[in-house]
Amino acid sequence: TFLPAMLTLPAGGSATFFCNISMENVSGLEYSLNWYKETNHSQPQKIAEISRNNPQTKTEKYLLTNYTPAFKIEILNLHQNDSGSYYCGLIAFLQPNKVIESNRSHLVVTAAPEKTNGTDEPQIEEGNPPEHIKAVLVGILLLVGAVVLLIFGYLTVTYRRGDAQKPPSENAPTEEKPPEVSVSTVDYGVLEFQWDQRTQMPPEKQPADQTEYATIIFPEEKPVTPER
């Protein structure tokens, strides 16, 4: 059996079909499984093949996987010309002229959906903000400047009104009085001068000079007798 019986997929994707075989027909025999495609009831065209002992076969267009007794085929990178009828055929090596065919499954490949990710919209260059953002920023700056000018004008008018409401005496300049010169007077009294009296110290008595005398005693000399 070949399933699913019908597939409708967009271009660019992949389609997967399964072919189940009966092991009673090939019990103990070597075999291969072929994949065929028909277009508008034309002559079938062999598109892929996988043997019993091969776990997987891959080409640029097809990927075949052996899950005995089931086999899977994936049709990669679908195009609209891949639409048609597909089926599998089992061929035993001892009976090469005998092909056991499965039922047909139909594949319809539609056009790829249009991308709606906004690629056609003009891209905004980095670092250059849109014109409406620039306009908003300029408007904000102008508004802030106008508010500052209004506050400054209000403060100026308020200050001038305060000066106008003061009485004339406060507004008129005050007369400056000449500075007063202070004269200091000195009361001369009797100045008494006191002399410090120095205490007369009695002269110190110097001790009288004393002369000491020493007596020197020489030993007596013995008389020398002449030798005979």
C-alpha positions in Angstrom: 0.0 0.0 0.0 1.0 3.5 -0.7 -0.1 6.4 1.5 -1.4 9.0 2.0 -3.7 8.8 -1.0 -3.6 12.6 -1.6 -1.3 15.5 -0.7 -1.6 19.2 -1.5 1.4 21.3 -0.5 2.9 24.7 -1.4 6.1 25.0 -3.4 9.3 25.1 -1.5 8.3 22.5 1.1 8.6 18.7 1.1 6.2 15.8 0.6 6.4 12.4 2.5 4.9 9.1 1.3 5.1 5.6 2.8 5.1 2.3 1.0 4.2 -0.9 3.0 5.1 -4.2 1.4 4.0 -7.8 2.2 6.9 -9.9 3.5 5.0 -13.1 2.3 5.9 -12.3 -1.3 9.7 -11.8 -0.6 10.3 -14.0 2.4 14.0 -15.0 2.3 14.6 -13.2 -1.0 16.7 -10.3 -2.0 14.7 -7.4 -3.4 14.7 -3.7 -4.2 12.0 -1.1 -4.0 11.5 1.3 -6.9 9.6 4.6 -6.9 7.7 5.8 -9.9 6.0 9.0 -11.0 3.2 9.4 -13.6 2.0 12.6 -15.1 -1.3 12.8 -17.0 -1.4 9.0 -17.4 1.9 9.1 -19.3 4.5 6.4 -19.2 5.7 5.8 -15.6 9.1 7.2 -14.8 11.4 5.6 -12.2 12.7 8.3 -9.9 14.4 6.4 -7.0 15.5 3.0 -5.8 16.4 1.4 -2.4 17.6 -2.2 -1.7 16.6 -4.4 1.2 20.0 -4.1 3.0 20.4 -0.3 2.4 19.0 1.7 5.4 18.9 5.0 3.6 19.5 6.6 0.2 19.6 10.3 -0.5 19.8 12.3 -3.7 19.4 16.0 -4.5 15.7 15.6 -4.9 14.7 12.5 -2.9 15.4 10.9 0.6 14.6 7.2 1.0 14.6 5.5 4.3 14.2 1.7 5.0 11.9 0.8 7.9 11.2 -2.7 6.7 8.4 -3.6 6.0 7.7 0.1 5.5 9.7 2.4 3.3 9.6 6.2 3.4 10.2 8.6 0.5 10.6 12.4 0.9 10.4 14.7 -2.1 12.5 17.7 -1.3 12.2 21.3 -2.4 8.9 21.0 -4.1 8.1 22.7 -7.4 4.8 22.8 -9.3 6.1 20.4 -11.9 6.4 17.8 -9.1 2.6 17.4 -9.2 1.5 13.9 -10.4 0.8 10.4 -9.3 3.4 8.4 -7.3 3.6 4.7 -6.4 6.2 2.0 -5.4 7.1 -1.3 -7.1 8.7 -4.3 -5.4 11.2 -6.3 -7.6 12.6 -9.7 -6.4 16.0 -10.6 -7.7 15.0 -14.2 -8.5 12.0 -12.9 -10.4 13.3 -9.8 -12.1 10.4 -9.6 -14.6 7.8 -9.6 -11.8 6.9 -6.2 -10.3 4.5 -5.9 -7.5 3.0 -2.4 -7.7 1.2 -0.4 -5.0 -1.8 1.9 -5.4 -1.3 5.4 -6.7 -1.1 8.5 -4.5 -1.6 12.0 -5.9 0.5 15.1 -5.2 -0.6 18.6 -6.0 2.0 21.4 -5.6 0.5 24.9 -5.4 2.3 28.2 -5.8 4.3 29.4 -2.9 2.5 31.9 -0.7 3.4 35.5 -1.0 5.6 36.8 1.8 4.0 39.4 3.9 6.9 40.3 6.1 7.0 43.8 4.8 10.1 43.4 2.6 8.6 45.7 0.0 8.3 48.5 2.5 11.1 51.0 2.4 13.6 50.3 5.1 14.6 53.0 7.5 18.3 53.6 7.6 19.8 53.2 11.0 20.8 56.5 12.6 18.3 58.6 10.5 14.9 59.0 12.3 11.8 59.3 10.2 10.6 62.8 9.1 7.6 62.7 11.4 9.8 62.0 14.4 11.9 65.0 13.5 8.8 67.2 13.2 7.6 66.1 16.6 10.9 66.9 18.2 11.0 70.4 16.6 7.5 71.0 17.8 8.4 70.0 21.4 11.4 72.3 21.4 9.3 75.2 20.1 6.7 74.6 22.8 9.3 74.5 25.6 10.8 77.8 24.3 7.4 79.5 24.2 6.7 78.4 27.8 10.0 79.8 29.0 9.4 83.1 27.3 5.9 83.4 28.9 7.3 82.7 32.3 10.1 85.3 31.9 7.6 87.9 30.6 5.2 87.2 33.5 8.0 87.7 36.1 9.2 90.9 34.4 5.7 92.4 34.4 5.1 91.4 38.1 8.3 93.0 39.2 7.5 96.3 37.4 4.0 96.4 38.9 5.5 96.0 42.4 7.8 99.0 41.9 4.9 101.1 40.6 2.7 100.4 43.6 5.3 101.6 46.2 4.6 105.2 47.7 6.6 108.1 46.3 8.6 108.4 49.5 9.9 104.9 49.1 10.7 105.4 45.4 12.4 108.8 46.0 16.0 108.7 46.8 16.9 109.5 50.4 19.0 112.6 51.1 22.4 111.8 52.3 23.4 113.5 55.6 27.0 114.6 56.0 28.9 112.3 58.2 29.3 113.3 61.8 32.9 113.8 62.9 33.4 112.6 66.5 35.9 114.7 68.6 37.6 112.9 71.4 38.6 114.8 74.5 41.3 113.9 76.9 41.0 114.7 80.7 44.5 115.5 81.9 44.8 114.8 85.5 47.7 114.8 87.8 50.3 112.5 86.6 52.2 111.0 89.4 55.5 109.5 88.7 56.8 107.0 91.1 60.4 106.2 91.2 61.5 102.8 92.0 63.8 102.8 94.9 66.4 100.3 94.7 67.3 98.6 97.9 70.9 99.3 98.9 72.6 96.0 99.4 75.5 96.0 102.0 78.8 95.4 100.4 80.0 91.9 100.7 82.9 91.4 103.1 85.9 89.9 101.5 87.9 87.5 103.6 91.4 88.8 104.6 94.3 87.3 102.9 96.0 84.7 105.1 99.7 83.7 104.6 100.8 80.2 105.6 104.4 79.4 106.4 106.0 76.0 106.1 109.1 74.8 108.1 111.5 72.4 106.2 113.7 70.2 108.3 116.7 68.6 106.6 118.2 65.4 108.1 121.6 65.6 109.8 124.6 64.6 107.9 127.0 62.1 109.5 130.7 63.1 109.5 132.8 61.4 107.0 136.0 59.9 108.5 138.9 59.6 106.2 140.1 56.2 105.3 143.4 55.1 106.3 
